[in-house]
Amino acid sequence: MLKRQGVLAIAGLIAIFSVLHVVFAPDTHDPRATGTTLLGGIAFLLMTCSIVLSTRAPVLEDWFGGLDRMYQTHRVIGVLAALFALVHFFGVPKELPAGIDPAQNPLVPSAPLGMLGLIFLVIGLFIALNRKIRYSLWRPTHKIMALVYILIVGHFFTAPQVFVVQFSPSGFLLLAAAGLGIVSLVYSIFGMNKRTAVPYTIEAVNTLERATEVVLKPTGPHLDFKPGQFAFVEIAGKGWSEPHPFTISSAPSDGHLKFTMKVLGDWTRKVREELQPGGHVNVRGPYGRFDATGAGDKQIWLAGGIGLTPFLSKIRAMQPGDKRQIHLVYAAREAQDAIFLDELKERAAQLGNVTLVPLFSDEGNFARVEMMKQKLPNPLKSYDYFMCGPKPMIEGLMKDLKAEGVPRRKIHTEAFEFR
């Protein structure tokens, strides 16, 4: 669930800048200059926030509720930044006011830098939001946003004093943001992957029904993670260049790291058909805040298809004596699609506090609120819900649970989308 701290921090930053910009606007500014430069400053601050989020800092995960929510925010504020930048570009005066010395207030190179930045911003935004572009092409081309940010920083630093006073209260805030943005940009492109990489070797590649389990053996320190977290997997070798995020399906105490991947596209198909034991893998993480340990004693874990993986890690890590009463609702198309079903039945019997509810759509059983009303021993509002699965299923369940009076704070989902 998206937490408010991060969003409120961004909103507070924008509010502070807006007040400083308007209250301390130079006397030479007319309302148009003040308003359009305000919009430009807000666009720049939103771009900076977007870049800071790309560093994947753990403290930011706490503020936003996980890396998945950070990426959602990253995408939204990127779109807002583009909209503010467009209004700024079309609204800002294109000529110096009468009587202003052009030698002391040159429009070049600020104006060309701003125009180039806007052009590349629109191109980059189109690429970022176009889901038809393959991930292998999307990921490197998305880095065009780094060029956009550099151009916008140059646009701000070289802007004529008649429009922008860099050493005003709001200007100092933008200068500080630029410094933080540049540091974050350099770190996210050149330093983050090296710092967070944990090396593994491939021990086994197990073929399952419509999924593949990859078992990794550490070559050094084992990744320290919590059940329900995910990591980025980057396989060494030609044709395996881009990292992909997957939920960890093993328990933290397991000596190996396991990822269970549904065959959805070219990359996961290649994993199934070509990946061999002995290869080298870098794992970066862990990420995510899909944690059920701090919730109430009555919990519903609802998994749709491959959405089982975070719950698989949780149930593998759980020990007898756990005081929670958990109903694990596992929805699949048919029984043979329900991977690890026998293991889940065995673990539920061992633990005693887990009730397994398999639902197969070919038998007419679907994960719906009406079904839960029939099968659950307590009122719906008495449970905390943790859900992971296909987006339409999760959105439908959330809508129906809210209609039944279940508070939003008791519904936890993982938004596993990163583009």
LOGU-904577 format. One record per residue (C-alpha): residue in one letter; y, x, z. Coordinates in steps of 0.02 Angstrom, whole numbers, padded with zeros to 5 digits, always signed. Layout:
<recs>
AYXZ/...
</recs>
This chain:
<recs>
M+00000+00000+00000/L+00173+00064-00046/K+00268+00116+00110/R+00453+00082+00126/Q+00510+00249+00197/G+00512+00339+00030/V+00595+00198-00066/L+00725+00176+00071/A+00760+00363+00069/I+00798+00356-00118/A+00905+00200-00097/G+00998+00282+00047/L+01033+00437-00057/I+01103+00331-00199/A+01210+00231-00077/I+01282+00387+00005/F+01325+00463-00164/S+01405+00301-00224/V+01516+00287-00071/L+01570+00469-00081/H+01602+00456-00268/V+01710+00300-00256/V+01803+00339-00094/F+01847+00517-00143/A+01879+00485-00328/P+02026+00590-00394/D+02191+00501-00420/T+02184+00547-00604/H+02026+00441-00629/D+02042+00267-00699/P+01910+00135-00655/R+01815+00170-00815/A+01799+00356-00781/T+01749+00326-00599/G+01621+00193-00645/T+01538+00283-00790/T+01527+00450-00699/L+01454+00356-00550/L+01316+00291-00663/G+01287+00465-00732/G+01273+00536-00556/I+01149+00402-00505/A+01044+00439-00659/F+01043+00624-00614/L+00993+00589-00433/L+00851+00475-00492/M+00790+00612-00610/T+00795+00736-00467/C+00694+00619-00355/S+00568+00597-00495/I+00546+00786-00510/V+00532+00808-00321/L+00392+00678-00319/S+00299+00779-00451/T+00274+00919-00323/R+00143+00809-00234/A+00206+00864-00064/P+00098+00794+00078/V+00251+00734+00176/L+00301+00628+00026/E+00127+00552+00022/D+00157+00496+00202/W+00325+00420+00155/F+00261+00326+00002/G+00082+00285+00054/G-00013+00407-00057/L+00002+00502-00220/D-00042+00347-00320/R+00111+00258-00250/M+00217+00413-00279/Y+00170+00409-00463/Q+00214+00224-00472/T+00385+00263-00398/H+00402+00415-00513/R+00377+00303-00664/V+00495+00165-00606/I+00640+00280-00560/G+00616+00375-00723/V+00646+00214-00819/L+00796+00171-00709/A+00868+00346-00736/A+00858+00321-00924/L+00945+00152-00914/F+01086+00220-00805/A+01103+00371-00922/L+01117+00258-01075/V+01254+00152-00997/H+01343+00312-00942/F+01333+00385-01117/F+01401+00232-01206/G+01532+00195-01074/V+01605+00366-01033/P+01766+00412-01126/K+01731+00518-01280/E+01905+00593-01286/L+02019+00674-01158/P+02159+00565-01087/A+02331+00589-01163/G+02424+00739-01094/I+02269+00833-01036/D+02256+01014-01092/P+02094+01032-01194/A+02088+01218-01155/Q+02069+01180-00968/N+01956+01030-00995/P+01843+01072-01144/L+01716+00941-01201/V+01603+01078-01268/P+01468+01121-01220/S+01456+00976-01096/A+01458+00834-01224/P+01325+00910-01342/L+01214+00954-01193/G+01227+00776-01128/M+01188+00702-01299/L+01036+00815-01322/G+00977+00773-01147/L+00989+00586-01183/I+00896+00603-01348/F+00753+00700-01269/L+00753+00581-01120/V+00724+00431-01233/I+00587+00525-01328/G+00505+00583-01167/L+00513+00408-01094/F+00431+00335-01249/I+00290+00462-01234/A+00271+00433-01047/L+00257+00244-01064/N+00150+00239-01221/R-00029+00212-01164/K-00094+00230-01342/I-00063+00418-01334/R-00218+00511-01276/Y-00208+00593-01106/S-00242+00765-01182/L-00084+00745-01287/W+00017+00646-01161/R+00006+00773-01021/P+00083+00926-01110/T+00213+00823-01205/H+00268+00740-01043/K+00335+00909-00992/I+00479+00879-01111/M+00561+00801-00958/A+00586+00977-00889/L+00695+01017-01040/V+00790+00854-01014/Y+00829+00900-00834/I+00892+01074-00881/L+01005+00999-01014/I+01075+00871-00892/V+01108+01005-00762/G+01203+01102-00895/H+01297+00944-00943/F+01353+00918-00763/F+01403+01098-00729/T+01508+01111-00888/A+01587+00937-00880/P+01778+00933-00893/Q+01867+00926-00726/V+01963+00774-00783/F+01799+00676-00779/V+01692+00766-00648/V+01752+00865-00497/Q+01602+00971-00454/F+01674+01027-00287/S+01712+00855-00219/P+01604+00772-00084/S+01497+00681-00213/G+01497+00837-00323/F+01426+00942-00181/L+01287+00815-00161/L+01245+00830-00346/L+01250+01020-00335/A+01127+01015-00190/A+01016+00895-00288/A+01021+01011-00438/G+00964+01157-00332/L+00822+01058-00256/G+00774+00989-00427/I+00766+01161-00509/V+00659+01231-00368/S+00543+01080-00376/L+00533+01094-00565/V+00484+01278-00562/Y+00357+01247-00424/S+00275+01097-00508/I+00258+01188-00676/F+00216+01365-00621/G+00166+01368-00437/M+00083+01207-00383/N-00080+01224-00479/K-00110+01402-00421/R-00073+01361-00239/T-00183+01206-00229/A-00333+01262-00333/V-00500+01273-00241/P-00639+01355-00345/Y-00812+01277-00363/T-00965+01299-00473/I-01063+01157-00551/E-01231+01136-00464/A-01292+00977-00547/V-01243+00844-00673/N-01336+00683-00635/T-01341+00544-00764/L-01325+00369-00689/E-01311+00196-00767/R-01144+00204-00861/A-01082+00341-00743/T-01106+00527-00710/E-01117+00614-00542/V-01054+00793-00541/V-01108+00898-00391/L-01002+01051-00353/K-01041+01200-00241/P-00896+01295-00161/T-00873+01478-00204/G-00757+01500-00056/P-00680+01382+00074/H-00734+01201+00055/L-00601+01071+00015/D-00543+00986+00175/F-00527+00800+00141/K-00544+00627+00218/P-00659+00490+00153/G-00571+00389+00020/Q-00463+00531-00047/F-00464+00596-00225/A-00435+00762-00313/F-00394+00830-00485/V-00542+00911-00572/E-00511+01047-00701/I-00664+01119-00788/A-00650+01298-00850/G-00689+01334-01032/K-00634+01286-01206/G-00600+01101-01229/W-00582+01066-01043/S-00400+01111-01021/E-00322+00959-00936/P-00363+00908-00757/H-00419+00729-00720/P-00409+00635-00555/F-00568+00567-00475/T-00610+00496-00305/I-00724+00608-00200/S-00888+00516-00169/S-00967+00638-00046/A-00939+00645+00141/P-00825+00782+00212/S-00971+00854+00310/D-01076+00874+00152/G-01088+01055+00096/H-01056+01000-00083/L-00918+00905-00169/K-00971+00754-00272/F-00876+00655-00402/T-00946+00498-00482/M-00863+00466-00650/K-00878+00310-00756/V-00895+00345-00942/L-00729+00275-01007/G-00664+00395-01140/D-00689+00558-01234/W-00671+00670-01082/T-00793+00577-00968/R-00914+00559-01115/K-00905+00747-01141/V-00942+00772-00956/R-01098+00667-00974/E-01159+00747-01135/E-01104+00929-01126/L-01069+00984-00948/Q-01199+01107-00883/P-01238+01181-00711/G-01165+01352-00679/G-00992+01318-00748/H-00833+01346-00651/V-00716+01209-00590/N-00548+01209-00501/V-00520+01062-00384/R-00342+01021-00330/G-00309+00906-00184/P-00349+00809-00084/Y-00230+00665-00114/G-00216+00483-00065/R-00195+00380+00092/F-00334+00252+00065/D-00387+00268+00247/A-00477+00130+00342/T-00490+00217+00510/G-00323+00154+00575/A-00350-00028+00529/G-00421-00169+00635/D-00601-00186+00692/K-00641-00321+00563/Q-00633-00251+00386/I-00679-00304+00211/W-00715-00164+00088/L-00715-00237-00086/A-00776-00127-00229/G-00780-00173-00412/G-00890-00062-00521/I-00842+00121-00508/G-00716+00069-00375/L-00862+00095-00257/T-00829+00283-00246/P-00702+00287-00102/F-00813+00171-00001/L-00965+00276-00043/S-00879+00425+00036/K-00831+00320+00188/I-01004+00251+00218/R-01085+00421+00194/A-00967+00493+00325/M-00986+00351+00451/Q-01088+00381+00608/P-01189+00256+00713/G-01087+00182+00855/D-00934+00143+00750/K-00852-00010+00832/R-00787-00085+00670/Q-00874-00232+00588/I-00871-00200+00401/H-00921-00311+00256/L-00945-00207+00099/V-00930-00324-00050/Y-00997-00235-00204/A-00961-00324-00369/A-01048-00269-00529/R-01099-00345-00694/E-01284-00338-00655/A-01403-00258-00532/Q-01439-00106-00640/D-01252-00069-00650/A-01239-00059-00460/I-01252+00129-00435/F-01312+00192-00266/L-01362+00015-00214/D-01523+00073-00130/E-01429+00208-00033/L-01300+00080+00023/K-01436-00037+00086/E-01517+00106+00182/R-01354+00165+00259/A-01305-00013+00308/A-01472-00033+00397/Q-01450+00134+00487/L-01271+00103+00543/G-01289-00076+00602/N-01105-00119+00586/V-01101-00132+00396/T-01150-00291+00304/L-01183-00262+00119/V-01139-00407+00002/P-01193-00369-00178/L-01117-00485-00310/F-01178-00484-00490/S-01080-00580-00620/D-01232-00610-00731/E-01301-00714-00587/G-01140-00813-00573/N-01078-00722-00418/F-00899-00657-00426/A-00782-00572-00302/R-00671-00721-00262/V-00586-00788-00109/E-00690-00947-00111/M-00847-00842-00101/M-00776-00744+00047/K-00736-00906+00138/Q-00919-00955+00124/K-00997-00788+00170/L-00879-00718+00303/P-00907-00768+00484/N-00721-00763+00531/P-00559-00833+00457/L-00489-00731+00312/K-00330-00688+00409/S-00432-00596+00541/Y-00485-00455+00422/D-00405-00300+00349/Y-00444-00284+00163/F-00476-00123+00069/M-00499-00151-00117/C-00534-00036-00264/G-00588-00090-00437/P-00527-00160-00604/K-00343-00204-00600/P-00361-00389-00651/M-00490-00417-00513/I-00383-00334-00380/E-00223-00423-00432/G-00311-00591-00433/L-00386-00563-00260/M-00219-00507-00189/K-00134-00663-00255/D-00269-00777-00184/L-00273-00688-00015/K-00085-00705+00004/A-00101-00890-00039/E-00227-00903+00104/G-00099-00830+00224/V-00166-00652+00235/P-00015-00537+00272/R+00023-00406+00138/R+00014-00269+00270/K-00172-00308+00293/I-00212-00286+00108/H-00239-00106+00054/T-00269-00054-00126/E-00273+00107-00224/A-00164+00109-00381/F-00266+00237-00476/E-00148+00256-00625/F-00056+00417-00665/R+00037+00379-00828/
</recs>
